[in-house]
């Protein structure tokens, strides 16, 4: 069995490609860090927008969507404070820390989350979030490598190709593009602000225990009872 390339080797290869964030392969870096998955989310007006993940990483996307829907969690904390948030065992976290998030989160194959901010001086861009299905802290070497990846990703995002998908010469695809479209549609149909439309989508997804992107898709396809509700 061939050896897994190390983080520094992968970063050197990505640097030579000069293709910004799209040159980094999430699955390769997750394997190098002994993680089950890695994602990057950028700060925007409504929270965090997932912009970098492995296409097959449904768990990583679900974890980010839960945090986005509920407005709490380690990724949001790290983005807000600019400090790492390391959770080696989610089952050991006091319930009051993330009261809405922990119960549904523990229904996914995730036991540990490691979140590092992407920032340069006063510029705070987003977060790098890693996860594992088993509990335990990152080793010193793994943490050092994760910090190196976070630093490299930050510099790439600030570069000329940082948020471009070089293969299509377009911006990096937004994981929640359908949600942003649905918010605009709902805002117009209900004659409410964009913030109010987003709040209604989030509340509906939470109370009905449905993924927020499914709720958004219902709005776009005229299947949602939200338009007939004042709550």
Secondary structure per residue as TSV (DSSP state, phi and psi in degrees):
chain	resnum	aa	ss	phi	psi
A	1	X	-	360.0	131.7
A	2	X	-	-72.3	150.3
A	3	X	-	-72.7	147.6
A	4	X	-	-77.8	126.5
A	5	X	-	-60.3	143.4
A	6	X	-	-76.4	165.2
A	7	X	H	-59.7	-44.1
A	8	X	H	-65.9	-36.0
A	9	X	H	-64.4	-43.9
A	10	X	H	-64.4	-38.9
A	11	X	H	-67.0	-38.6
A	12	X	H	-63.5	-41.1
A	13	X	H	-63.9	-43.4
A	14	X	H	-64.9	-37.4
A	15	X	H	-63.9	-40.6
A	16	X	H	-66.4	-30.7
A	17	X	H	-69.7	-27.4
A	18	X	T	52.4	45.9
A	19	X	-	-117.9	18.4
A	20	X	G	67.8	-154.6
A	21	X	G	-62.1	-29.0
A	22	X	G	-67.0	-13.0
A	23	X	G	-79.5	-13.9
A	24	X	-	-89.8	131.5
A	25	X	-	-103.7	111.9
A	26	X	H	-54.0	-43.6
A	27	X	H	-64.9	-37.5
A	28	X	H	-65.0	-44.7
A	29	X	H	-70.1	-34.8
A	30	X	H	-61.5	-44.1
A	31	X	H	-63.6	-40.2
A	32	X	H	-65.7	-28.5
A	33	X	T	-95.9	5.7
A	34	X	T	58.7	43.2
A	35	X	-	-116.5	163.0
A	36	X	S	-89.1	-16.2
A	37	X	E	-174.4	155.3
A	38	X	E	-139.0	140.0
A	39	X	E	-139.1	158.2
A	40	X	E	-124.0	132.3
A	41	X	E	-124.7	141.2
A	42	X	E	-106.6	146.8
A	43	X	E	-70.6	131.9
A	44	X	E	-139.2	-173.3
A	45	X	T	-63.9	-24.5
A	46	X	T	-104.9	4.4
A	47	X	E	138.7	-113.3
A	48	X	E	-127.7	135.9
A	49	X	E	-111.1	120.1
A	50	X	E	-69.7	122.9
A	51	X	E	-125.8	-10.2
A	52	X	E	-145.3	116.8
A	53	X	-	-165.2	162.7
A	54	X	-	-74.8	135.8
A	55	X	T	-54.2	-30.6
A	56	X	T	-89.7	-0.2
A	57	X	-	-84.5	73.4
A	58	X	H	-68.2	-32.7
A	59	X	H	-66.6	-45.3
A	60	X	H	-59.6	-41.5
A	61	X	H	-67.2	-39.3
A	62	X	H	-63.8	-40.4
A	63	X	H	-62.9	-44.2
A	64	X	H	-67.3	-38.0
A	65	X	H	-66.6	-37.5
A	66	X	H	-61.6	-45.7
A	67	X	H	-62.9	-40.4
A	68	X	H	-64.2	-45.5
A	69	X	H	-63.6	-43.6
A	70	X	H	-90.0	-15.4
A	71	X	T	72.1	25.1
A	72	X	-	-152.8	157.4
A	73	X	S	142.2	171.2
A	74	X	H	-63.8	-36.5
A	75	X	H	-65.0	-43.0
A	76	X	H	-67.4	-37.4
A	77	X	H	-63.5	-44.2
A	78	X	H	-65.9	-37.9
A	79	X	H	-66.2	-36.9
A	80	X	H	-74.8	-41.2
A	81	X	H	-93.9	-22.5
A	82	X	S	74.8	15.5
A	83	X	S	-115.5	146.9
A	84	X	-	-60.4	145.5
A	85	X	E	-124.3	108.5
A	86	X	E	-111.8	121.3
A	87	X	E	-123.5	90.4
A	88	X	S	-69.9	-19.5
A	89	X	-	-151.8	106.6
A	90	X	G	-63.0	-28.8
A	91	X	G	-73.5	-13.1
A	92	X	G	-96.0	-0.8
A	93	X	S	-78.5	131.2
A	94	X	-	-57.4	138.6
A	95	X	T	-57.6	-32.8
A	96	X	T	-74.5	-11.2
A	97	X	T	-67.5	-49.6
A	98	X	S	-134.9	72.6
A	99	X	H	-61.6	-36.3
A	100	X	H	-80.6	-31.7
A	101	X	H	-80.4	-43.0
A	102	X	H	-58.8	-46.2
A	103	X	H	-58.2	-51.3
A	104	X	H	-70.2	-31.2
A	105	X	H	-64.2	-38.0
A	106	X	T	-72.3	-5.6
A	107	X	T	-82.5	-4.5
A	108	X	S	-104.5	160.2
A	109	X	S	-75.6	65.5
A	110	X	-	-136.3	124.9
A	111	X	-	-118.3	-20.8
A	112	X	E	-140.0	141.1
A	113	X	E	-131.6	139.5
A	114	X	E	-131.6	114.6
A	115	X	E	-120.3	126.2
A	116	X	E	-119.1	133.6
A	117	X	E	-70.9	148.6
A	118	X	E	-105.1	103.7
A	119	X	E	-151.9	154.3
A	120	X	E	-137.2	106.7
A	121	X	T	62.3	-125.6
A	122	X	T	-84.7	-4.6
A	123	X	E	-87.2	115.8
A	124	X	E	-114.1	116.5
A	125	X	E	-97.6	-39.5
A	126	X	E	171.0	-148.2
A	127	X	E	-144.4	152.0
A	128	X	E	-105.4	122.3
A	129	X	E	-120.2	122.5
A	130	X	E	-111.4	155.3
A	131	X	E	-143.8	157.5
A	132	X	E	-139.7	151.8
A	133	X	S	-82.6	-9.6
A	134	X	S	-117.3	151.2
A	135	X	-	-78.5	165.0
A	136	X	-	132.9	150.1
A	137	X	-	-77.0	162.4
A	138	X	-	-74.2	143.5
A	139	X	-	-67.6	165.4
A	140	X	H	-58.0	-43.7
A	141	X	H	-65.7	-41.4
A	142	X	H	-64.1	-40.5
A	143	X	H	-64.9	-40.7
A	144	X	H	-61.2	-42.3
A	145	X	H	-67.2	-40.2
A	146	X	H	-63.4	-39.7
A	147	X	H	-64.6	-38.5
A	148	X	H	-64.1	-39.9
A	149	X	H	-65.3	-43.8
A	150	X	H	-60.8	-41.8
A	151	X	H	-65.4	-44.2
A	152	X	H	-64.3	-41.7
A	153	X	H	-63.4	-38.8
A	154	X	H	-61.2	-47.7
A	155	X	H	-64.1	-38.1
A	156	X	H	-65.3	-40.9
A	157	X	H	-64.8	-29.3
A	158	X	H	-85.3	-8.2
A	159	X	S	-83.4	174.5
A	160	X	T	-64.3	-27.0
A	161	X	T	-107.0	14.0
A	162	X	T	-57.9	-44.0
A	163	X	T	-112.1	27.3
A	164	X	E	-105.9	142.8
A	165	X	E	-91.0	98.7
A	166	X	T	-60.3	-32.4
A	167	X	T	-61.9	-31.7
A	168	X	T	-114.6	-0.9
A	169	X	T	55.8	34.8
A	170	X	E	-125.1	166.1
A	171	X	E	-59.3	153.5
A	172	X	-	-54.5	136.7
A	173	X	-	-64.0	138.9
A	174	X	-	-89.6	127.7
A	175	X	T	-59.8	-35.0
A	176	X	T	-106.2	32.9
A	177	X	H	-57.2	-41.3
A	178	X	H	-63.5	-33.9
A	179	X	H	-66.5	-45.3
A	180	X	H	-62.6	-37.0
A	181	X	H	-65.6	-42.2
A	182	X	H	-66.2	-37.3
A	183	X	H	-61.3	-44.1
A	184	X	H	-63.2	-42.1
A	185	X	H	-64.4	-47.4
A	186	X	H	-64.4	-38.8
A	187	X	H	-60.0	-43.8
A	188	X	H	-70.4	-42.3
A	189	X	H	-68.8	-36.3
A	190	X	H	-95.5	-5.2
A	191	X	T	55.5	49.8
A	192	X	-	-125.0	167.7
A	193	X	-	-68.6	162.3
A	194	X	H	-60.8	-41.7
A	195	X	H	-61.2	-41.0
A	196	X	H	-66.8	-40.6
A	197	X	H	-63.1	-42.1
A	198	X	H	-65.1	-41.5
A	199	X	H	-61.0	-39.1
A	200	X	H	-67.9	-40.2
A	201	X	H	-62.1	-44.5
A	202	X	H	-63.4	-45.3
A	203	X	H	-63.2	-41.3
A	204	X	H	-64.9	-44.4
A	205	X	H	-61.0	-41.0
A	206	X	H	-68.3	-49.9
A	207	X	H	-69.3	-27.1
A	208	X	T	-100.0	4.6
A	209	X	T	51.8	49.9
A	210	X	-	-122.6	148.3
A	211	X	-	-60.1	136.7
A	212	X	H	-64.1	-29.3
A	213	X	H	-70.7	-30.2
A	214	X	H	-68.1	-40.5
A	215	X	H	-63.1	-42.0
A	216	X	H	-62.4	-41.1
A	217	X	H	-63.2	-37.0
A	218	X	H	-61.5	-41.2
A	219	X	H	-61.5	-46.6
A	220	X	H	-66.6	-24.6
A	221	X	T	-108.0	20.3
A	222	X	T	57.3	36.6
A	223	X	-	-111.4	5.0
A	224	X	-	-98.6	133.8
A	225	X	G	-75.6	-4.3
A	226	X	G	-57.7	-35.1
A	227	X	G	-72.5	-13.2
A	228	X	G	-106.5	11.6
A	229	X	-	-121.6	144.5
A	230	X	-	-98.0	5.8
A	231	X	-	-120.9	360.0
